[in-house]
Amino acid sequence: MKNVVIICGHPALENSVANKTILEEIAAQCPQIEIRKLCELYPDYQFDIKAEQAALEKADVIIFQYPMHWYGLPGLFKLYIDKVMEHGWAYGSQGTALEGKALIASLTMGAPDSAYSAGGVMGHTVEEFSYQIKNFAAMCKLDFKKLFFIGGMMCVPGVTTEAQKQALIDKAKKQADDIVACVKSL
């Protein structure tokens, strides 16, 4: 298998069912994959830019794992991209550190999948909301491979029943399986 790094941009992973399950399942199936949990590495949001760039440089495949927050990236993950993806390193006439590396995006949403359509509550598809990741990939000359997403992943303590929580875990495990299959096909 190629060298793979997952950048998890969930700001409070300890409270997540979906993102945490996806990461745990991928780690169980592919323990050689490096998982960088930004909320644990940088609880103060002060990134070690050189360490993050080094992790990305050694990877052949980069996976972004995050929940959709207000139709886009969580603040922690957006700041990571702002700080780590420096001009002259990730993009620009001299920025070729990421060129040709495969990028996979995996995201979760609290609203159900049916909400994400032109006629749905959100008014747009998940793909339309994900333009920023695709444009980021193009600017950095990454090879965007796939967007994985699952909706209806809201788990509210005291409200969500154990059966509902198990159904969310099962959906998250399925997404992890699909990601692993994609990575193995590269």
C-alpha positions in Angstrom: 0.0 0.0 0.0 1.1 3.5 -0.7 2.1 5.9 2.1 -1.2 7.4 3.3 -1.9 10.2 5.8 -5.3 11.2 7.1 -5.7 14.8 8.3 -8.7 14.8 10.6 -10.2 18.3 10.9 -12.9 17.6 13.5 -12.6 20.3 16.2 -13.9 18.0 19.0 -13.3 14.4 18.0 -14.0 13.2 21.5 -17.7 14.2 20.9 -18.0 12.6 17.5 -19.6 9.3 16.7 -19.2 9.3 12.9 -15.7 10.8 12.4 -14.3 8.9 15.3 -15.8 5.6 14.0 -14.4 6.2 10.5 -10.9 6.8 11.8 -11.0 3.8 14.2 -12.2 1.5 11.4 -9.6 2.7 9.0 -6.9 2.3 11.7 -8.1 -1.2 12.4 -8.0 -2.2 8.7 -4.8 -0.4 7.8 -2.7 0.3 10.9 0.2 1.6 8.7 -1.9 4.7 7.8 -0.8 7.8 9.7 -3.8 9.6 11.3 -3.2 13.2 12.4 -6.0 14.4 14.6 -5.7 18.2 14.6 -7.8 18.7 17.7 -5.5 16.5 19.7 -2.2 17.7 18.2 -3.1 21.4 18.3 -5.8 22.1 20.9 -4.5 25.7 21.0 -4.8 25.9 17.2 -1.0 26.7 17.0 0.2 24.4 14.2 3.7 23.1 13.8 3.8 24.0 10.2 7.0 22.2 9.3 5.8 19.0 11.0 2.5 19.1 9.1 4.3 19.9 5.8 6.7 17.0 6.4 3.8 14.6 7.0 2.1 15.7 3.8 5.4 15.6 1.8 6.0 11.9 2.7 2.5 10.9 1.7 1.4 9.5 -1.6 -2.2 9.7 -0.6 -3.8 12.4 1.5 -7.2 11.9 3.1 -9.1 14.8 4.6 -11.7 13.6 7.2 -14.0 16.2 8.6 -17.6 17.1 9.5 -19.4 19.8 7.4 -19.9 22.9 9.5 -22.1 25.6 8.1 -21.8 24.3 4.6 -18.0 24.1 4.6 -14.9 23.2 6.6 -14.8 23.4 10.4 -12.8 26.5 11.6 -9.8 24.3 12.9 -9.5 22.6 9.5 -9.8 25.9 7.6 -7.1 27.5 9.7 -4.9 24.4 9.1 -5.2 24.9 5.4 -4.6 28.7 5.7 -1.4 28.2 7.7 0.1 24.9 6.4 -0.6 25.3 2.7 1.9 28.2 2.3 2.5 30.0 -1.0 5.7 28.8 -2.4 5.3 25.4 -0.8 1.8 24.1 -1.6 1.0 26.4 -4.6 2.4 29.2 -6.7 5.2 29.1 -9.3 7.6 27.5 -6.8 5.0 25.5 -4.8 5.0 22.0 -5.9 5.3 20.0 -2.7 1.9 18.4 -3.2 1.9 18.0 -6.9 0.6 14.7 -8.2 -0.3 13.3 -4.7 -3.8 11.7 -4.5 -6.4 13.5 -2.4 -9.5 11.9 -1.0 -12.1 13.9 0.9 -14.4 12.2 3.5 -17.0 14.2 5.2 -20.0 13.8 7.5 -23.1 15.9 7.8 -25.8 16.1 10.5 -28.6 16.7 8.1 -29.9 13.7 6.0 -28.6 13.1 2.5 -32.0 14.1 1.2 -31.5 17.6 2.4 -28.6 18.1 0.0 -30.3 18.7 -3.4 -31.5 21.6 -5.4 -35.0 21.0 -4.0 -33.9 20.0 -0.6 -33.6 22.1 2.6 -30.0 23.0 1.9 -30.7 24.0 -1.7 -27.5 22.5 -3.0 -25.8 19.1 -3.4 -22.9 18.1 -1.2 -20.7 18.2 -4.3 -21.6 21.9 -4.8 -20.8 22.7 -1.2 -17.5 20.9 -1.6 -16.2 23.1 -4.4 -13.6 24.6 -2.0 -11.8 21.3 -1.5 -11.8 20.6 -5.2 -10.5 24.1 -6.0 -7.9 23.7 -3.3 -6.8 20.4 -4.9 -6.5 22.0 -8.3 -4.5 25.0 -7.0 -2.0 22.7 -5.2 -1.9 20.3 -8.3 -3.2 17.4 -6.2 -4.9 14.6 -8.0 -8.5 14.7 -6.5 -9.7 11.1 -6.5 -13.0 11.0 -4.7 -15.5 12.7 -2.4 -17.0 10.4 0.2 -19.9 11.7 2.3 -22.7 10.5 4.6 -25.6 12.5 6.0 -27.9 12.0 8.9 -25.0 11.5 11.3 -26.2 13.7 14.1 -25.9 11.9 17.5 -27.3 13.9 20.4 -26.6 12.5 23.9 -29.8 11.9 25.8 -31.9 12.1 22.6 -30.3 9.6 20.2 -31.3 6.0 21.2 -28.7 3.2 21.4 -30.3 1.6 18.3 -30.1 4.9 16.4 -26.5 5.4 17.5 -25.6 1.8 16.3 -27.1 2.6 12.9 -24.9 5.7 12.7 -21.8 3.6 13.7 -22.8 1.1 11.0 -23.0 3.8 8.3 -19.7 5.3 9.4 -18.0 1.8 9.2 -19.4 1.4 5.7 -17.8 4.8 4.7 -14.5 3.6 6.2 -14.7 0.4 4.2 -15.3 2.4 1.0 -12.4 4.7 1.7 -10.0 1.7 2.4 -11.2 0.1 -0.8 -10.5 3.3 -2.7 -7.0 3.7 -1.2 -6.2 0.0 -2.0 -7.2 0.6 -5.6 -4.8 3.5 -6.1 
